[in-house]
Amino acid sequence: MKRHPFLDGGRESPSIGLWLGLANPYTAELCATIGFDWVLIDSEHAPNTLRTVVSQLQAIAATPATPVVRPPTSHPEAVKRYLDIGARTLLLPMVDGPEQAAAAVAATRYPPEGTRGVGSALARASLWGQDPDYLSTANSRTFVIAQIESPRAVASIDDITAVDGIDAVFIGLSDLAATMGRLGEPTHPDVLAAFRHVVQRAHRAGKPVGTLAGGEQLAETARAAGCQFIAVGTDVGLLTRGGAQLLGAHRRTGRPVQPAVY
């Protein structure tokens, strides 16, 4: 298993992360100082651009937290741009089979191991060409996490984890539930059975597993299943829940405020 700072907790004590969806460097820096082992900048569902992602990477760099970036797609044209701005740990969405996994890995590697275009002289990743070892070490510096979120991916988990360069897997429980016909039911027994199957098979292949747990009970389920890295909430959730609790304490209307977010 490739070692990584945000996996140092091990199975007995999983690394704890926070999802970032506000697309703002100031709040990203704030969240990264709280003590989370890692924070994920989401470009798939949050209104992020390359510029907002790079500004958040710069802000997080001054904190102990490890940044993870989820591009909007796993296509090579998207992957290479996130690598060039300095993302080293990528969570690649919708990896359904070994072919997609292999293509995703190839997009993160310079030739001859992969297909990544060479533009490092213009890139933050190489300190704009001032890191003389960048080209020779970039492939080994990159950490690739495949996101499992469909029945096909669950059925193909052995083949996906066998792809050289897939360093870890992440189970997207909300999408997995939806693609299994259980939209909005990530804790349905069938969904959790698929979840545990992926964890077990990934462990057998020697690959760490993570997830985003929308609540303490689901986080405990993930711990018990053996997840080594768990996001336990989002910046959006912290703000809406905290705001709702504050409002509820001062406006006693008798109507509870229950924001439906992680």
Long-range contacts (C-beta under 8 A, 24 or more apart in sequence): 1-167, 1-206, 1-207, 1-208, 2-143, 2-167, 4-66, 4-89, 4-143, 4-167, 4-168, 5-37, 5-66, 6-37, 6-38, 6-66, 6-68, 6-89, 6-229, 7-168, 7-208, 7-228, 7-229, 8-37, 9-37, 9-228, 9-229, 10-228, 11-226, 11-228, 14-210, 14-222, 14-223, 14-227, 14-228, 14-229, 14-230, 15-228, 15-229, 15-230, 16-229, 16-230, 16-231, 16-232, 17-68, 17-210, 17-229, 17-230, 17-231, 17-232, 18-231, 18-232, 18-233, 18-234, 18-235, 18-238, 19-212, 19-231, 19-233, 19-234, 19-235, 19-236, 19-262, 20-46, 20-56, 20-234, 20-235, 21-45, 21-46, 21-234, 21-235, 21-236, 22-46, 22-235, 22-236, 22-239, 23-47, 23-48, 23-49, 23-52, 23-56, 24-52, 24-56, 25-52, 25-55, 25-56, 25-58, 25-59, 26-59, 27-235, 28-56, 28-59, 28-60, 28-235, 29-56, 29-59, 29-60, 29-62, 29-63, 31-65, 31-235, 31-238, 32-59, 32-60, 32-63, 32-64, 32-65, 32-67, 33-63, 33-65, 35-64, 36-65, 37-65, 37-66, 37-229, 38-65, 38-66, 38-67, 38-68, 38-229, 39-65, 39-66, 39-67, 39-68, 40-67, 40-68, 40-69, 40-70, 40-91, 40-231, 41-67, 41-68, 41-69, 41-70, 42-70, 43-69, 43-70, 43-71, 43-72, 43-82, 44-70, 44-71, 44-72, 44-73, 44-93, 50-81, 50-82, 50-85, 53-82, 53-85, 53-87, 54-85, 54-86, 54-124, 57-85, 57-86, 57-87, 57-124, 68-145, 70-147, 74-100, 74-103, 74-104, 74-107, 75-107, 76-103, 76-106, 76-107, 76-115, 76-116, 79-104, 79-107, 79-108, 79-116, 80-107, 80-116, 80-117, 80-119, 83-108, 83-116, 83-123, 83-125, 83-138, 83-142, 84-119, 84-120, 84-122, 84-123, 84-124, 84-125, 85-123, 85-124, 85-125, 86-123, 86-124, 86-125, 87-125, 88-125, 88-141, 88-142, 88-143, 89-142, 89-143, 89-145, 90-142, 90-143, 90-144, 90-145, 91-145, 91-147, 91-170, 92-144, 92-145, 92-146, 92-147, 93-147, 93-149, 93-172, 94-147, 94-149, 94-150, 95-146, 95-147, 95-148, 95-153, 95-160, 96-150, 96-152, 96-153, 96-156, 97-152, 97-153, 97-156, 97-159, 97-160, 98-156, 98-159, 98-160, 98-162, 98-163, 101-146, 101-159, 101-160, 101-163, 101-166, 102-163, 102-165, 104-144, 104-146, 104-166, 105-144, 105-163, 105-164, 105-165, 105-166, 106-165, 108-139, 108-142, 108-144, 108-165, 109-139, 109-142, 109-165, 110-135, 110-138, 110-139, 113-139, 114-139, 143-167, 143-168, 144-168, 145-169, 145-170, 145-210, 146-170, 147-171, 147-172, 148-172, 148-176, 148-198, 149-175, 149-176, 149-179, 150-175, 150-176, 150-179, 151-179, 151-180, 151-194, 154-194, 154-197, 154-198, 157-197, 157-198, 157-201, 157-202, 158-201, 158-205, 161-201, 161-202, 161-205, 161-207, 162-205, 166-207, 167-207, 167-208, 168-202, 168-207, 168-208, 168-209, 168-210, 168-228, 168-229, 169-198, 169-202, 169-207, 169-208, 169-209, 169-210, 170-209, 170-210, 170-211, 171-195, 171-198, 171-199, 171-209, 171-210, 171-211, 172-211, 172-212, 173-211, 173-212, 173-213, 173-214, 173-218, 174-212, 174-214, 186-214, 186-218, 187-217, 187-218, 187-221, 192-221, 195-225, 196-225, 199-225, 199-226, 199-227, 200-226, 212-262, 214-262, 215-262, 233-262, 234-261, 234-262, 236-261, 236-262, 237-261, 237-262
